[in-house]
Amino acid sequence: MVILLRLFGAASFEGVALHGQAFFKSALLWAAAFLLLGFAEEFAYRGYSQATLAEGMGFWRAAPFLSAIFGAVHYFFKPMENWMDGLSVGIFGLFWCFTLRRTGTLWFAI
């Protein structure tokens, strides 16, 4: 798969390679960034918003609405995303709504 990505110009093997302590520092910073991103997205789309809209319009009416917004935000505000990325993110948003409904917590999605 990696070879095909390289052949079609979708992957590059040039750049700065990290070794030793710099590698672990970078990995830790990236892990922290993704964890914070998970917290922010889940609390914004399936935390407060989902709970508030679910009170007024019901959980399963609010879920596709917020998932569509979630997908649209990824499509329109991330420059390298295409329509398939926005659609798949929206579908994953519905899945995370389902897990929220089943577990009662956002931790699984984070």
LINPEWO-V10712 format. One record per residue. N is the residue number from 1. SS is DSSP state (a for helix, b for strand, c for the rest). PHI is phi in radians with two decimals (none if undefined). OMEGA is omega in whole degrees, -180 to 180 (NA if undefined). Layout:
<<N,SS,PHI,OMEGA> <N,SS,PHI,OMEGA>>
This chain:
<<1,c,none,-180> <2,a,-1.09,179> <3,a,-1.12,177> <4,a,-1.09,177> <5,a,-1.04,180> <6,a,-1.17,-179> <7,a,-1.09,-179> <8,c,-1.60,175> <9,c,1.37,-179> <10,c,-1.63,179> <11,c,-2.43,180> <12,c,-2.31,-179> <13,c,-1.93,179> <14,c,-1.72,177> <15,c,2.17,-177> <16,c,-1.49,176> <17,c,-1.68,180> <18,c,-1.68,179> <19,c,-2.35,172> <20,a,1.03,-175> <21,a,-1.12,179> <22,a,-1.09,178> <23,a,-1.10,-178> <24,a,-1.18,177> <25,a,-1.12,179> <26,a,-1.11,179> <27,a,-1.08,179> <28,a,-1.14,179> <29,a,-1.13,177> <30,a,-1.13,179> <31,a,-1.08,178> <32,a,-1.12,180> <33,a,-1.11,-180> <34,a,-1.21,176> <35,a,-1.13,177> <36,a,-1.12,177> <37,a,-1.09,177> <38,a,-1.06,176> <39,a,-1.02,-176> <40,a,-1.09,-178> <41,a,-1.17,-178> <42,a,-1.18,178> <43,a,-1.17,-179> <44,a,-1.26,-173> <45,a,-1.71,-178> <46,a,-2.09,176> <47,a,-1.62,-176> <48,a,-1.08,-177> <49,a,-1.08,-179> <50,a,-1.11,-180> <51,a,-1.12,-178> <52,a,-1.19,180> <53,a,-1.18,180> <54,a,-1.10,177> <55,a,-1.12,-176> <56,a,-1.54,-173> <57,a,-2.14,-179> <58,c,1.64,-175> <59,a,-1.06,-173> <60,a,-1.39,169> <61,a,-1.50,-180> <62,a,-1.27,-175> <63,a,-1.04,179> <64,a,-1.17,178> <65,a,-1.08,-180> <66,a,-1.20,178> <67,a,-1.18,176> <68,a,-1.14,177> <69,a,-1.12,179> <70,a,-1.02,178> <71,a,-1.14,-180> <72,a,-1.13,178> <73,a,-1.08,178> <74,a,-1.16,-179> <75,a,-1.24,-173> <76,a,-1.46,-173> <77,a,-1.91,174> <78,c,-2.03,-169> <79,c,-1.06,-176> <80,c,-1.64,-178> <81,c,-1.53,174> <82,c,-2.06,-175> <83,a,-1.10,-180> <84,a,-1.17,177> <85,a,-1.12,179> <86,a,-1.07,179> <87,a,-1.13,-179> <88,a,-1.15,177> <89,a,-1.14,177> <90,a,-1.10,178> <91,a,-1.16,175> <92,a,-1.08,177> <93,a,-1.02,176> <94,a,-1.11,177> <95,a,-1.07,179> <96,a,-1.14,175> <97,a,-1.12,178> <98,a,-1.07,179> <99,a,-1.16,176> <100,a,-1.08,-179> <101,a,-1.13,-177> <102,a,-1.29,-175> <103,a,-1.68,-177> <104,c,1.36,-179> <105,c,-2.45,178> <106,c,-1.53,-172> <107,c,-1.04,-179> <108,c,-1.10,-180> <109,c,-1.26,-180> <110,c,-1.23,NA>>
